[in-house]
Amino acid sequence: MHGQCPICGRLETLTRHHLIPRTRHHNRKNKRDFDRDIVQQTIGICRPCHSQIHAILTEKELEREWNTIERLCAHPEIRRFGEWMSKKPRGFKCVTRTSAQKGLPKSH
């Protein structure tokens, strides 16, 4: 699927991101708090932004706090990454590092 990534705004090949991670679909709280249609909802985002989201946030955090595209775009680290990615050419690939890894020297 091709389109505009809602995180970085680039026209890119998009991957499906479950707003509520599939590993959390059978959680009791999830079943109680969300309709089935909401649980199954996906959005298209580019691979670098998708990887960054999963590097920054845990599955539980995604389920409970960051379960809409508006909330994801409001996350400070994701917003900053999206702004940085917006200046990169189509097809640009980057190494994704978790928040805990930032500031550590890269090992090659």
MOPAC internal coordinates of N, CA, C and O (Angstrom, degrees):
PM7 1SCF
backbone

  N    0.0000 0     0.00 0     0.00 0    0    0    0
  C    1.4427 1     0.00 0     0.00 0    1    0    0
  C    1.5304 1   107.39 1     0.00 0    2    1    0
  O    1.2310 1   121.20 1   -44.50 1    3    2    1
  N    1.3201 1   115.31 1   135.50 1    3    2    1
  C    1.4624 1   121.65 1   178.44 1    5    3    2
  C    1.5193 1   109.15 1  -114.10 1    6    5    3
  O    1.2310 1   120.63 1   -30.04 1    7    6    5
  N    1.3067 1   116.41 1   149.96 1    7    6    5
  C    1.4578 1   120.44 1   178.29 1    9    7    6
  C    1.5145 1   110.50 1   169.45 1   10    9    7
  O    1.2310 1   121.32 1    10.93 1   11   10    9
  N    1.3069 1   115.09 1  -169.07 1   11   10    9
  C    1.4599 1   121.47 1  -179.49 1   13   11   10
  C    1.5235 1   109.49 1   -94.39 1   14   13   11
  O    1.2310 1   120.97 1   -53.80 1   15   14   13
  N    1.3287 1   115.74 1   126.20 1   15   14   13
  C    1.4597 1   121.18 1   178.49 1   17   15   14
  C    1.5312 1   108.79 1   -70.61 1   18   17   15
  O    1.2310 1   119.70 1   -52.22 1   19   18   17
  N    1.3331 1   118.17 1   127.78 1   19   18   17
  C    1.4629 1   120.19 1  -179.88 1   21   19   18
  C    1.5366 1   113.74 1   -71.38 1   22   21   19
  O    1.2310 1   119.88 1   166.41 1   23   22   21
  N    1.3244 1   117.83 1   -13.59 1   23   22   21
  C    1.4682 1   120.85 1  -179.98 1   25   23   22
  C    1.5288 1   110.49 1   -87.07 1   26   25   23
  O    1.2310 1   120.43 1   128.27 1   27   26   25
  N    1.3443 1   116.79 1   -51.73 1   27   26   25
  C    1.4651 1   120.25 1  -175.43 1   29   27   26
  C    1.5278 1   113.45 1  -104.87 1   30   29   27
  O    1.2310 1   120.25 1   164.64 1   31   30   29
  N    1.3229 1   117.14 1   -15.36 1   31   30   29
  C    1.4575 1   120.22 1   177.66 1   33   31   30
  C    1.5182 1   115.59 1    81.87 1   34   33   31
  O    1.2310 1   119.92 1  -179.18 1   35   34   33
  N    1.3425 1   117.76 1     0.82 1   35   34   33
  C    1.4659 1   120.18 1  -179.26 1   37   35   34
  C    1.5182 1   110.87 1   -79.91 1   38   37   35
  O    1.2310 1   120.67 1   -31.77 1   39   38   37
  N    1.3497 1   116.33 1   148.23 1   39   38   37
  C    1.4665 1   121.16 1   170.83 1   41   39   38
  C    1.5126 1   105.94 1   -79.22 1   42   41   39
  O    1.2310 1   120.59 1   -57.84 1   43   42   41
  N    1.3215 1   116.47 1   122.16 1   43   42   41
  C    1.4622 1   120.31 1  -168.91 1   45   43   42
  C    1.5271 1   109.67 1  -157.48 1   46   45   43
  O    1.2310 1   120.66 1   -13.14 1   47   46   45
  N    1.3186 1   116.34 1   166.86 1   47   46   45
  C    1.4526 1   121.36 1   168.49 1   49   47   46
  C    1.5216 1   106.51 1   -71.47 1   50   49   47
  O    1.2310 1   120.62 1   -51.23 1   51   50   49
  N    1.3167 1   116.41 1   128.77 1   51   50   49
  C    1.4647 1   120.66 1  -174.46 1   53   51   50
  C    1.5244 1   111.59 1  -105.41 1   54   53   51
  O    1.2310 1   121.08 1   -31.70 1   55   54   53
  N    1.3227 1   115.55 1   148.30 1   55   54   53
  C    1.4587 1   122.95 1   175.20 1   57   55   54
  C    1.5291 1   107.43 1  -109.36 1   58   57   55
  O    1.2310 1   120.51 1   -23.87 1   59   58   57
  N    1.3301 1   116.63 1   156.13 1   59   58   57
  C    1.4644 1   120.66 1   178.50 1   61   59   58
  C    1.5194 1   109.90 1   -83.07 1   62   61   59
  O    1.2310 1   120.88 1   -54.40 1   63   62   61
  N    1.3150 1   115.92 1   125.60 1   63   62   61
  C    1.4666 1   121.87 1   176.10 1   65   63   62
  C    1.5231 1   107.35 1  -114.44 1   66   65   63
  O    1.2310 1   120.69 1   -59.06 1   67   66   65
  N    1.3321 1   116.29 1   120.94 1   67   66   65
  C    1.4674 1   120.85 1   174.64 1   69   67   66
  C    1.5276 1   107.99 1   -76.35 1   70   69   67
  O    1.2310 1   120.51 1   -59.12 1   71   70   69
  N    1.3202 1   116.63 1   120.88 1   71   70   69
  C    1.4688 1   119.84 1   179.81 1   73   71   70
  C    1.5253 1   110.22 1   -61.30 1   74   73   71
  O    1.2310 1   120.23 1   145.57 1   75   74   73
  N    1.3143 1   117.16 1   -34.43 1   75   74   73
  C    1.4642 1   121.98 1   170.67 1   77   75   74
  C    1.5300 1   104.67 1  -111.91 1   78   77   75
  O    1.2310 1   119.91 1   -66.14 1   79   78   77
  N    1.3394 1   117.77 1   113.86 1   79   78   77
  C    1.4703 1   120.71 1  -174.80 1   81   79   78
  C    1.5283 1   113.42 1   -53.32 1   82   81   79
  O    1.2310 1   121.30 1   -38.14 1   83   82   81
  N    1.3304 1   115.11 1   141.86 1   83   82   81
  C    1.4672 1   120.42 1  -178.36 1   85   83   82
  C    1.5227 1   112.20 1   -56.98 1   86   85   83
  O    1.2310 1   120.13 1   147.22 1   87   86   85
  N    1.3270 1   117.35 1   -32.78 1   87   86   85
  C    1.4655 1   119.61 1   179.95 1   89   87   86
  C    1.5232 1   111.67 1   -66.23 1   90   89   87
  O    1.2310 1   119.98 1   163.73 1   91   90   89
  N    1.3291 1   117.64 1   -16.27 1   91   90   89
  C    1.4661 1   122.13 1  -178.73 1   93   91   90
  C    1.5352 1   112.41 1  -103.10 1   94   93   91
  O    1.2310 1   119.33 1  -179.87 1   95   94   93
  N    1.3261 1   118.88 1     0.13 1   95   94   93
  C    1.4662 1   121.73 1  -176.21 1   97   95   94
  C    1.5238 1   113.74 1   -61.13 1   98   97   95
  O    1.2310 1   119.52 1   149.35 1   99   98   97
  N    1.3194 1   118.53 1   -30.65 1   99   98   97
  C    1.4625 1   120.91 1  -176.30 1  101   99   98
  C    1.5285 1   113.58 1   -97.37 1  102  101   99
  O    1.2310 1   120.40 1  -173.88 1  103  102  101
  N    1.3078 1   116.83 1     6.12 1  103  102  101
  C    1.4485 1   122.72 1   178.45 1  105  103  102
  C    1.5380 1   109.52 1   -65.47 1  106  105  103
  O    1.2310 1   119.99 1   -45.27 1  107  106  105
  N    1.3348 1   117.62 1   134.73 1  107  106  105
  C    1.4745 1   121.77 1  -178.45 1  109  107  106
  C    1.5286 1   112.90 1   -57.93 1  110  109  107
  O    1.2310 1   120.89 1   135.20 1  111  110  109
  N    1.3334 1   115.90 1   -44.80 1  111  110  109
  C    1.4677 1   120.02 1  -179.90 1  113  111  110
  C    1.5290 1   109.61 1   -61.73 1  114  113  111
  O    1.2310 1   121.12 1   138.71 1  115  114  113
  N    1.3033 1   115.46 1   -41.29 1  115  114  113
  C    1.4548 1   121.77 1   178.69 1  117  115  114
  C    1.5221 1   110.59 1   -60.12 1  118  117  115
  O    1.2310 1   119.91 1   132.40 1  119  118  117
  N    1.3163 1   117.78 1   -47.60 1  119  118  117
  C    1.4672 1   122.26 1   179.82 1  121  119  118
  C    1.5283 1   111.19 1   -62.73 1  122  121  119
  O    1.2310 1   120.63 1   145.47 1  123  122  121
  N    1.3119 1   116.40 1   -34.53 1  123  122  121
  C    1.4638 1   121.04 1  -179.12 1  125  123  122
  C    1.5369 1   110.98 1   -75.37 1  126  125  123
  O    1.2310 1   120.20 1   139.92 1  127  126  125
  N    1.3311 1   117.23 1   -40.08 1  127  126  125
  C    1.4657 1   121.57 1  -171.99 1  129  127  126
  C    1.5276 1   115.23 1   -87.94 1  130  129  127
  O    1.2310 1   119.55 1   157.08 1  131  130  129
  N    1.3326 1   118.47 1   -22.92 1  131  130  129
  C    1.4573 1   120.85 1  -173.84 1  133  131  130
  C    1.5265 1   111.86 1  -126.69 1  134  133  131
  O    1.2310 1   120.92 1   -36.63 1  135  134  133
  N    1.3380 1   115.85 1   143.37 1  135  134  133
  C    1.4658 1   120.99 1   171.62 1  137  135  134
  C    1.5260 1   108.07 1   -69.97 1  138  137  135
  O    1.2310 1   120.80 1   -24.69 1  139  138  137
  N    1.3220 1   116.07 1   155.31 1  139  138  137
  C    1.4659 1   121.83 1  -179.04 1  141  139  138
  C    1.5295 1   111.34 1   -57.33 1  142  141  139
  O    1.2310 1   120.05 1   140.49 1  143  142  141
  N    1.3396 1   117.50 1   -39.51 1  143  142  141
  C    1.4641 1   120.76 1   179.93 1  145  143  142
  C    1.5257 1   111.54 1   -61.50 1  146  145  143
  O    1.2310 1   120.27 1   141.97 1  147  146  145
  N    1.3104 1   117.08 1   -38.03 1  147  146  145
  C    1.4697 1   120.91 1   179.58 1  149  147  146
  C    1.5270 1   110.01 1   -70.40 1  150  149  147
  O    1.2310 1   120.14 1   140.39 1  151  150  149
  N    1.3020 1   117.33 1   -39.61 1  151  150  149
  C    1.4623 1   122.02 1  -179.66 1  153  151  150
  C    1.5277 1   110.58 1   -62.06 1  154  153  151
  O    1.2310 1   119.93 1   142.74 1  155  154  153
  N    1.3153 1   117.73 1   -37.26 1  155  154  153
  C    1.4631 1   122.79 1  -176.59 1  157  155  154
  C    1.5307 1   113.14 1   -84.43 1  158  157  155
  O    1.2310 1   119.43 1   174.23 1  159  158  157
  N    1.3255 1   118.69 1    -5.77 1  159  158  157
  C    1.4655 1   122.71 1  -172.97 1  161  159  158
  C    1.5302 1   112.21 1   -65.65 1  162  161  159
  O    1.2310 1   121.32 1   -44.95 1  163  162  161
  N    1.3352 1   115.08 1   135.05 1  163  162  161
  C    1.4699 1   121.10 1   176.44 1  165  163  162
  C    1.5185 1   109.55 1  -126.49 1  166  165  163
  O    1.2310 1   121.33 1   -20.27 1  167  166  165
  N    1.3360 1   115.07 1   159.73 1  167  166  165
  C    1.4670 1   122.02 1   173.59 1  169  167  166
  C    1.5147 1   107.46 1  -130.34 1  170  169  167
  O    1.2310 1   120.54 1   -22.83 1  171  170  169
  N    1.3160 1   116.58 1   157.17 1  171  170  169
  C    1.4551 1   120.98 1   175.86 1  173  171  170
  C    1.5184 1   110.31 1   -95.31 1  174  173  171
  O    1.2310 1   120.69 1   -55.07 1  175  174  173
  N    1.3335 1   116.29 1   124.93 1  175  174  173
  C    1.4672 1   121.03 1   175.58 1  177  175  174
  C    1.5289 1   108.45 1  -138.12 1  178  177  175
  O    1.2310 1   120.61 1   -23.52 1  179  178  177
  N    1.3235 1   116.45 1   156.48 1  179  178  177
  C    1.4705 1   119.63 1  -178.25 1  181  179  178
  C    1.5348 1   110.31 1   -70.79 1  182  181  179
  O    1.2310 1   120.70 1   -21.89 1  183  182  181
  N    1.3041 1   116.27 1   158.11 1  183  182  181
  C    1.4640 1   122.24 1  -176.26 1  185  183  182
  C    1.5318 1   112.47 1   -57.40 1  186  185  183
  O    1.2310 1   118.70 1   132.25 1  187  186  185
  N    1.3599 1   120.08 1   -47.75 1  187  186  185
  C    1.4669 1   117.59 1  -179.55 1  189  187  186
  C    1.5318 1   113.28 1   -59.98 1  190  189  187
  O    1.2310 1   120.14 1   137.38 1  191  190  189
  N    1.3303 1   117.34 1   -42.62 1  191  190  189
  C    1.4706 1   120.01 1   179.36 1  193  191  190
  C    1.5271 1   110.67 1   -67.14 1  194  193  191
  O    1.2310 1   120.25 1   141.41 1  195  194  193
  N    1.3307 1   117.14 1   -38.59 1  195  194  193
  C    1.4615 1   121.65 1   178.29 1  197  195  194
  C    1.5293 1   110.28 1   -61.26 1  198  197  195
  O    1.2310 1   120.92 1   133.17 1  199  198  197
  N    1.3170 1   115.85 1   -46.83 1  199  198  197
  C    1.4688 1   120.11 1   179.45 1  201  199  198
  C    1.5214 1   111.14 1   -63.23 1  202  201  199
  O    1.2310 1   120.57 1   140.51 1  203  202  201
  N    1.3276 1   116.51 1   -39.49 1  203  202  201
  C    1.4722 1   120.51 1  -179.32 1  205  203  202
  C    1.5248 1   110.98 1   -64.80 1  206  205  203
  O    1.2310 1   120.15 1   138.38 1  207  206  205
  N    1.3217 1   117.33 1   -41.62 1  207  206  205
  C    1.4640 1   121.08 1   178.60 1  209  207  206
  C    1.5268 1   109.89 1   -57.25 1  210  209  207
  O    1.2310 1   120.58 1   132.77 1  211  210  209
  N    1.3392 1   116.50 1   -47.23 1  211  210  209
  C    1.4627 1   119.92 1  -177.49 1  213  211  210
  C    1.5286 1   112.36 1   -74.01 1  214  213  211
  O    1.2310 1   119.83 1   158.53 1  215  214  213
  N    1.3225 1   117.93 1   -21.47 1  215  214  213
  C    1.4627 1   120.52 1   176.06 1  217  215  214
  C    1.5283 1   110.91 1   -76.62 1  218  217  215
  O    1.2310 1   120.48 1   148.66 1  219  218  217
  N    1.3173 1   116.69 1   -31.34 1  219  218  217
  C    1.4660 1   121.11 1  -175.80 1  221  219  218
  C    1.5281 1   112.33 1   -88.36 1  222  221  219
  O    1.2310 1   120.48 1   138.57 1  223  222  221
  N    1.3250 1   116.69 1   -41.43 1  223  222  221
  C    1.4670 1   120.78 1  -171.84 1  225  223  222
  C    1.5217 1   112.08 1  -113.09 1  226  225  223
  O    1.2310 1   120.97 1   -36.50 1  227  226  225
  N    1.3251 1   115.75 1   143.50 1  227  226  225
  C    1.4609 1   120.39 1   175.43 1  229  227  226
  C    1.5274 1   108.82 1   -79.12 1  230  229  227
  O    1.2310 1   120.80 1   -14.94 1  231  230  229
  N    1.3078 1   116.08 1   165.06 1  231  230  229
  C    1.4606 1   120.85 1   178.66 1  233  231  230
  C    1.5340 1   110.60 1   -61.67 1  234  233  231
  O    1.2310 1   120.54 1   141.46 1  235  234  233
  N    1.3096 1   116.57 1   -38.54 1  235  234  233
  C    1.4661 1   120.91 1   179.58 1  237  235  234
  C    1.5366 1   110.35 1   -66.32 1  238  237  235
  O    1.2310 1   120.28 1   138.53 1  239  238  237
  N    1.3417 1   117.07 1   -41.47 1  239  238  237
  C    1.4676 1   120.18 1   177.57 1  241  239  238
  C    1.5281 1   110.69 1   -63.81 1  242  241  239
  O    1.2310 1   120.62 1   138.71 1  243  242  241
  N    1.3429 1   116.41 1   -41.29 1  243  242  241
  C    1.4597 1   120.10 1   178.02 1  245  243  242
  C    1.5242 1   110.54 1   -60.84 1  246  245  243
  O    1.2310 1   120.17 1   136.92 1  247  246  245
  N    1.3043 1   117.27 1   -43.08 1  247  246  245
  C    1.4659 1   121.43 1  -179.24 1  249  247  246
  C    1.5226 1   111.66 1   -65.23 1  250  249  247
  O    1.2310 1   120.33 1   132.95 1  251  250  249
  N    1.3102 1   116.97 1   -47.05 1  251  250  249
  C    1.4640 1   120.92 1  -170.05 1  253  251  250
  C    1.5267 1   114.62 1   -85.98 1  254  253  251
  O    1.2310 1   120.10 1   140.82 1  255  254  253
  N    1.3435 1   117.42 1   -39.18 1  255  254  253
  C    1.4627 1   119.34 1  -170.59 1  257  255  254
  C    1.5268 1   115.12 1  -117.19 1  258  257  255
  O    1.2310 1   120.00 1   149.86 1  259  258  257
  N    1.3121 1   117.60 1   -30.14 1  259  258  257
  C    1.4693 1   121.31 1  -170.57 1  261  259  258
  C    1.5217 1   110.29 1  -118.73 1  262  261  259
  O    1.2310 1   119.88 1  -131.93 1  263  262  261
  N    1.3376 1   117.84 1    48.07 1  263  262  261
  C    1.4631 1   122.59 1  -170.66 1  265  263  262
  C    1.5310 1   114.46 1  -100.08 1  266  265  263
  O    1.2310 1   119.96 1  -162.18 1  267  266  265
  N    1.3257 1   117.68 1    17.82 1  267  266  265
  C    1.4654 1   121.80 1   172.00 1  269  267  266
  C    1.5194 1   107.96 1  -134.51 1  270  269  267
  O    1.2310 1   120.65 1   -21.49 1  271  270  269
  N    1.3274 1   116.37 1   158.51 1  271  270  269
  C    1.4586 1   119.72 1   178.90 1  273  271  270
  C    1.5301 1   110.29 1   -66.18 1  274  273  271
  O    1.2310 1   119.94 1   146.65 1  275  274  273
  N    1.3246 1   117.72 1   -33.35 1  275  274  273
  C    1.4606 1   120.99 1   178.58 1  277  275  274
  C    1.5293 1   110.83 1   -63.67 1  278  277  275
  O    1.2310 1   120.70 1   136.56 1  279  278  277
  N    1.3184 1   116.27 1   -43.44 1  279  278  277
  C    1.4652 1   119.97 1   179.33 1  281  279  278
  C    1.5198 1   111.20 1   -66.97 1  282  281  279
  O    1.2310 1   120.36 1   137.66 1  283  282  281
  N    1.3428 1   116.93 1   -42.34 1  283  282  281
  C    1.4704 1   119.84 1   178.29 1  285  283  282
  C    1.5216 1   110.79 1   -59.63 1  286  285  283
  O    1.2310 1   120.47 1   135.12 1  287  286  285
  N    1.3321 1   116.71 1   -44.88 1  287  286  285
  C    1.4703 1   120.69 1  -179.53 1  289  287  286
  C    1.5301 1   111.78 1   -66.34 1  290  289  287
  O    1.2310 1   120.16 1   157.28 1  291  290  289
  N    1.3218 1   117.31 1   -22.72 1  291  290  289
  C    1.4673 1   121.37 1   179.27 1  293  291  290
  C    1.5293 1   112.73 1   -84.68 1  294  293  291
  O    1.2310 1   119.78 1   166.15 1  295  294  293
  N    1.3337 1   118.03 1   -13.85 1  295  294  293
  C    1.4646 1   121.17 1   179.92 1  297  295  294
  C    1.5347 1   108.06 1   -65.00 1  298  297  295
  O    1.2310 1   119.26 1   -53.24 1  299  298  297
  N    1.3411 1   119.01 1   126.76 1  299  298  297
  C    1.4670 1   121.05 1  -174.25 1  301  299  298
  C    1.5344 1   114.73 1   -55.62 1  302  301  299
  O    1.2310 1   119.88 1   134.58 1  303  302  301
  N    1.3168 1   117.83 1   -45.42 1  303  302  301
  C    1.4679 1   119.95 1  -178.41 1  305  303  302
  C    1.5169 1   111.90 1   -70.33 1  306  305  303
  O    1.2310 1   120.24 1   141.25 1  307  306  305
  N    1.3135 1   117.14 1   -38.75 1  307  306  305
  C    1.4642 1   120.80 1   179.28 1  309  307  306
  C    1.5268 1   109.89 1   -69.44 1  310  309  307
  O    1.2310 1   120.04 1   138.65 1  311  310  309
  N    1.3197 1   117.52 1   -41.35 1  311  310  309
  C    1.4652 1   121.51 1   177.15 1  313  311  310
  C    1.5282 1   110.68 1   -60.43 1  314  313  311
  O    1.2310 1   120.91 1   134.67 1  315  314  313
  N    1.3327 1   115.86 1   -45.33 1  315  314  313
  C    1.4731 1   120.83 1   179.59 1  317  315  314
  C    1.5340 1   110.76 1   -62.64 1  318  317  315
  O    1.2310 1   120.43 1   137.88 1  319  318  317
  N    1.3384 1   116.78 1   -42.12 1  319  318  317
  C    1.4563 1   121.04 1   178.47 1  321  319  318
  C    1.5331 1   110.04 1   -64.22 1  322  321  319
  O    1.2310 1   120.20 1   135.87 1  323  322  321
  N    1.3363 1   117.21 1   -44.13 1  323  322  321
  C    1.4645 1   121.58 1   178.77 1  325  323  322
  C    1.5126 1   112.17 1   -59.88 1  326  325  323
  O    1.2310 1   120.38 1   139.04 1  327  326  325
  N    1.3230 1   116.89 1   -40.96 1  327  326  325
  C    1.4708 1   120.85 1   177.31 1  329  327  326
  C    1.5236 1   110.84 1   -63.44 1  330  329  327
  O    1.2310 1   120.56 1   138.87 1  331  330  329
  N    1.3324 1   116.54 1   -41.13 1  331  330  329
  C    1.4651 1   121.31 1   178.52 1  333  331  330
  C    1.5278 1   110.24 1   -65.80 1  334  333  331
  O    1.2310 1   120.54 1   134.24 1  335  334  333
  N    1.3384 1   116.57 1   -45.76 1  335  334  333
  C    1.4671 1   121.28 1  -179.17 1  337  335  334
  C    1.5188 1   112.10 1   -65.27 1  338  337  335
  O    1.2310 1   119.96 1   150.14 1  339  338  337
  N    1.3221 1   117.69 1   -29.86 1  339  338  337
  C    1.4633 1   121.08 1  -176.75 1  341  339  338
  C    1.5247 1   112.17 1   -60.26 1  342  341  339
  O    1.2310 1   120.33 1   158.19 1  343  342  341
  N    1.3182 1   116.97 1   -21.81 1  343  342  341
  C    1.4682 1   121.98 1  -178.86 1  345  343  342
  C    1.5254 1   112.45 1   -92.20 1  346  345  343
  O    1.2310 1   120.33 1   177.86 1  347  346  345
  N    1.3287 1   116.97 1    -2.14 1  347  346  345
  C    1.4701 1   121.32 1  -177.17 1  349  347  346
  C    1.5290 1   109.86 1   -92.69 1  350  349  347
  O    1.2310 1   120.51 1   -29.46 1  351  350  349
  N    1.3470 1   116.63 1   150.54 1  351  350  349
  C    1.4663 1   119.99 1  -179.86 1  353  351  350
  C    1.5301 1   112.01 1   -71.58 1  354  353  351
  O    1.2310 1   121.56 1   -18.35 1  355  354  353
  N    1.3159 1   114.63 1   161.65 1  355  354  353
  C    1.4654 1   120.44 1   176.60 1  357  355  354
  C    1.5251 1   109.68 1   -57.69 1  358  357  355
  O    1.2310 1   120.43 1   -42.09 1  359  358  357
  N    1.3231 1   116.78 1   137.91 1  359  358  357
  C    1.4629 1   121.45 1   179.77 1  361  359  358
  C    1.5183 1   114.11 1    85.90 1  362  361  359
  O    1.2310 1   119.87 1   177.66 1  363  362  361
  N    1.3284 1   117.85 1    -2.34 1  363  362  361
  C    1.4657 1   121.42 1  -179.90 1  365  363  362
  C    1.5241 1   109.57 1   -61.76 1  366  365  363
  O    1.2310 1   120.77 1   -46.69 1  367  366  365
  N    1.3125 1   116.14 1   133.31 1  367  366  365
  C    1.4668 1   121.97 1   177.64 1  369  367  366
  C    1.5228 1   108.07 1  -116.64 1  370  369  367
  O    1.2310 1   120.69 1   -36.65 1  371  370  369
  N    1.3136 1   116.29 1   143.35 1  371  370  369
  C    1.4561 1   120.06 1   179.57 1  373  371  370
  C    1.5247 1   109.50 1  -137.49 1  374  373  371
  O    1.2310 1   121.33 1   -19.16 1  375  374  373
  N    1.3160 1   115.06 1   160.84 1  375  374  373
  C    1.4533 1   121.06 1   176.46 1  377  375  374
  C    1.5177 1   107.09 1   -84.86 1  378  377  375
  O    1.2310 1   120.44 1   -52.97 1  379  378  377
  N    1.3160 1   116.77 1   127.03 1  379  378  377
  C    1.4561 1   121.96 1  -179.81 1  381  379  378
  C    1.5183 1   109.08 1   -94.51 1  382  381  379
  O    1.2310 1   121.40 1   -51.77 1  383  382  381
  N    1.3284 1   114.93 1   128.23 1  383  382  381
  C    1.4628 1   120.21 1   178.07 1  385  383  382
  C    1.5089 1   108.69 1  -122.19 1  386  385  383
  O    1.2310 1   120.74 1   -37.54 1  387  386  385
  N    1.3120 1   116.20 1   142.46 1  387  386  385
  C    1.4619 1   120.53 1   179.24 1  389  387  386
  C    1.5206 1   109.95 1   -72.08 1  390  389  387
  O    1.2310 1   120.77 1   -15.75 1  391  390  389
  N    1.3280 1   116.14 1   164.25 1  391  390  389
  C    1.4603 1   121.31 1   178.84 1  393  391  390
  C    1.5233 1   111.14 1   -55.81 1  394  393  391
  O    1.2310 1   120.51 1   141.77 1  395  394  393
  N    1.3341 1   116.62 1   -38.23 1  395  394  393
  C    1.4641 1   121.28 1  -178.37 1  397  395  394
  C    1.5298 1   111.55 1   -67.25 1  398  397  395
  O    1.2310 1   120.51 1   153.66 1  399  398  397
  N    1.3352 1   116.63 1   -26.34 1  399  398  397
  C    1.4566 1   120.66 1  -177.72 1  401  399  398
  C    1.5294 1   112.89 1   -86.55 1  402  401  399
  O    1.2310 1   119.69 1   164.39 1  403  402  401
  N    1.3135 1   118.19 1   -15.61 1  403  402  401
  C    1.4465 1   120.31 1  -177.70 1  405  403  402
  C    1.5151 1   109.56 1   -60.93 1  406  405  403
  O    1.2310 1   121.28 1   -40.42 1  407  406  405
  N    1.2856 1   115.16 1   139.58 1  407  406  405
  C    1.4535 1   120.24 1  -179.76 1  409  407  406
  C    1.5242 1   112.82 1    89.72 1  410  409  407
  O    1.2310 1   119.91 1   166.86 1  411  410  409
  N    1.3165 1   117.77 1   -13.14 1  411  410  409
  C    1.4523 1   120.43 1   177.45 1  413  411  410
  C    1.5269 1   108.89 1   -85.57 1  414  413  411
  O    1.2310 1   119.78 1   -36.08 1  415  414  413
  N    1.3104 1   118.02 1   143.92 1  415  414  413
  C    1.4553 1   119.09 1   178.68 1  417  415  414
  C    1.5216 1   110.47 1   -66.03 1  418  417  415
  O    1.2310 1   121.23 1   -35.88 1  419  418  417
  N    1.3419 1   115.26 1   144.12 1  419  418  417
  C    1.4689 1   120.17 1   177.21 1  421  419  418
  C    1.5098 1   108.51 1   -73.25 1  422  421  419
  O    1.2310 1   120.57 1   -40.10 1  423  422  421
  N    1.3209 1   116.51 1   139.90 1  423  422  421
  C    1.4624 1   120.05 1   176.10 1  425  423  422
  C    1.5132 1   108.84 1  -101.48 1  426  425  423
  O    1.2310 1   120.74 1   -53.66 1  427  426  425
  N    1.3161 1   116.20 1   126.34 1  427  426  425
  C    1.4715 1   121.06 1   179.10 1  429  427  426
  C    1.4956 1   109.37 1  -122.08 1  430  429  427
  O    1.2310 1   120.10 1   180.00 1  431  430  429

